[in-house]
């Protein structure tokens, strides 16, 4: 005679499947959040590096402009 699982056993199995799915969703959500935080941190670091590079380029351009102005003034005075 074949025995069938009891209703209580089936209920526990369903509840276990639901709990496993819920745990998997929560883990996926946590991983996604961690990845977003890491991406945001990386983007902030890149933006800071770019801002520093832009500032350095601006300072260099101003220096070059001043130097060229001085050279032009010396040429004008010597003529």
C-alpha positions as CSV (number, residue, x, y, z in Angstrom):
1,X,0.0,0.0,0.0
2,X,1.4,3.4,-1.1
3,X,1.3,6.1,1.5
4,X,0.8,9.7,0.5
5,X,2.4,12.7,2.3
6,X,0.3,14.2,5.0
7,X,-1.3,17.6,4.6
8,X,0.9,18.9,7.3
9,X,4.0,17.7,5.5
10,X,2.8,19.4,2.2
11,X,2.1,22.6,4.1
12,X,5.6,22.6,5.6
13,X,7.1,22.0,2.2
14,X,5.1,24.9,0.7
15,X,6.2,27.2,3.5
16,X,9.8,26.1,3.1
17,X,9.7,26.9,-0.6
18,X,8.2,30.3,0.1
19,X,10.8,31.0,2.8
20,X,13.6,30.0,0.4
21,X,12.2,32.3,-2.4
22,X,11.9,35.2,0.1
23,X,15.5,34.6,1.3
24,X,16.8,34.5,-2.3
25,X,14.9,37.8,-3.1
26,X,16.3,39.5,-0.1
27,X,19.9,38.3,-0.9
28,X,19.5,39.5,-4.5
29,X,18.2,42.9,-3.3
30,X,21.2,43.2,-0.8
31,X,23.7,42.3,-3.6
32,X,22.1,44.9,-5.9
33,X,22.2,47.6,-3.3
34,X,25.9,46.8,-2.6
35,X,26.7,46.9,-6.3
36,X,24.9,50.3,-6.6
37,X,26.8,51.7,-3.6
38,X,30.1,50.5,-5.1
39,X,29.2,52.0,-8.5
40,X,28.3,55.3,-6.8
41,X,31.5,55.4,-4.8
42,X,33.5,54.7,-8.0
43,X,31.7,57.4,-9.9
44,X,32.3,59.9,-7.1
45,X,36.0,59.0,-7.1
46,X,36.2,59.4,-10.9
47,X,34.4,62.8,-10.7
48,X,36.9,64.0,-8.0
49,X,39.8,62.9,-10.2
50,X,38.3,64.6,-13.2
51,X,37.7,67.8,-11.2
52,X,41.3,67.8,-10.0
53,X,42.5,67.3,-13.6
54,X,40.3,70.1,-14.9
55,X,41.6,72.5,-12.2
56,X,45.2,71.6,-13.0
57,X,44.5,72.2,-16.7
58,X,42.9,75.5,-16.0
59,X,45.9,76.6,-13.9
60,X,48.3,75.5,-16.6
61,X,46.3,77.4,-19.3
62,X,46.3,80.6,-17.2
63,X,50.1,80.3,-16.6
64,X,50.6,79.8,-20.4
65,X,48.5,82.8,-21.1
66,X,50.4,85.0,-18.7
67,X,53.7,83.7,-20.1
68,X,52.6,84.5,-23.6
69,X,51.4,88.0,-22.5
70,X,54.8,88.6,-21.0
71,X,56.6,87.4,-24.1
72,X,54.4,89.6,-26.3
73,X,55.0,92.6,-24.0
74,X,58.8,92.1,-24.1
75,X,58.7,91.9,-27.9
76,X,56.6,95.1,-28.1
77,X,59.0,96.9,-25.8
78,X,62.0,95.9,-27.7
79,X,60.5,97.1,-31.0
